[in-house]
Amino acid sequence: MKNVFVDASRGGATPTRQARENSLAPFDWWLFTITLAILAVGLVMVLSASGIVAEQANGDKYYFFKRQILFAALGGVALWCAALLPRNWLYRLQYPALFFALLLILITLSPLAPSINGAKRWIRIGPLSIQPMEFVKIALALYLAYFMSTKQQLIKTFSRGVIPPFAVTGLFCFLLLLQPDFGSAVVLAGILFFMCVAGGTRFIYIFFSLALACAGAMALAIAEPYRLRRLLAFLDPFQDAHNTGYQLVQSLLAIGSGSFFGVGVGASRQKMFYLPEAHNDFIMAVLAEEMGFVGVSIVMALFALLFWRCYRIIMGQRELRDRFTAFGITTILVMGAVMNLAVVMGVAPPKGVPMPLMSYGGSNLMATMLCVGLLLNFSRTAGAWTRSS
């Protein structure tokens, strides 16, 4: 498969890293502003969607909103640290970050981690819970970017160009399935797939790996009755609307109730204990009910602008590793948004993937803002060469 990143970077002398760092452009303030706009909408929706549940469970209707404000503040610190991090420091982290992420995943499988709803995906630290998977995605993207950029002479070979990245990703997917967290394993596999496509891995290797992954996913679904029931419910949720298809049916009812202009912010009926995870994975359904087609379109336009700025940052990089790293980070954001919308609208089976910058949750919000910070970091070198808005 042709490596579009390598081809796009040819055609001129590649400047040294020192020369590039001496001509840094300002941050991409459009990217930063769009991120703040989406985050602001997310905070409003968390306040609206979580008030009833928070008051019933914690006696404080602002409980989840105040925590989300705290997470946003911590995420802001992570964003600016990542934006100002020297690039050579970042590129020393691919293996330490990978091993640290592996350690966190192993801790979730130990007796030290709590079991919540039959799954062990969190690490409890005082009043807070950390979901390591959100940071595993970033660590894996950094490693794959390093591998794809420095092993270009080997990328088309099977033993040295295919087995290492597939083995590393496969190990994390296996550990996630032990939690169990099937949806997160799919996300990691997706990151690997897109990085291989961009990196120039031979099509035949990608095709057979994709076929094996699909076969394995089907085997897992058949082996576990609850996964099979969820799959069948996704195909026709109204057939079992009071059991396996309940959450998706409530989501579709919320979306349909919003019509064109919505019922008004704060006036959602589905959030009143009808729609599970209304402030989390299904926050877009509440937004559709309260703000209607117009509100959803505005939010989707903001995400489209965000991803457009990310694309410009990717294509503005001259050094191959910079380009692959920016691409991997962008892939995390795009996959999160697309998969969440697909689940909420019934296009894909429920996977528990939060909407970036909008869904309630500290780990996802902080990891997302860390990704934006890294992209802001890369925007300085993109601007230095493109000099365009």
Summary of the structure (lengths in Angstrom):
residues: 389
radius of gyration: 21.2
end to end distance: 32.2
largest distance: 63.3
contacts: 1325
relative contact order: 0.17
helix: 69%
strand: 2%
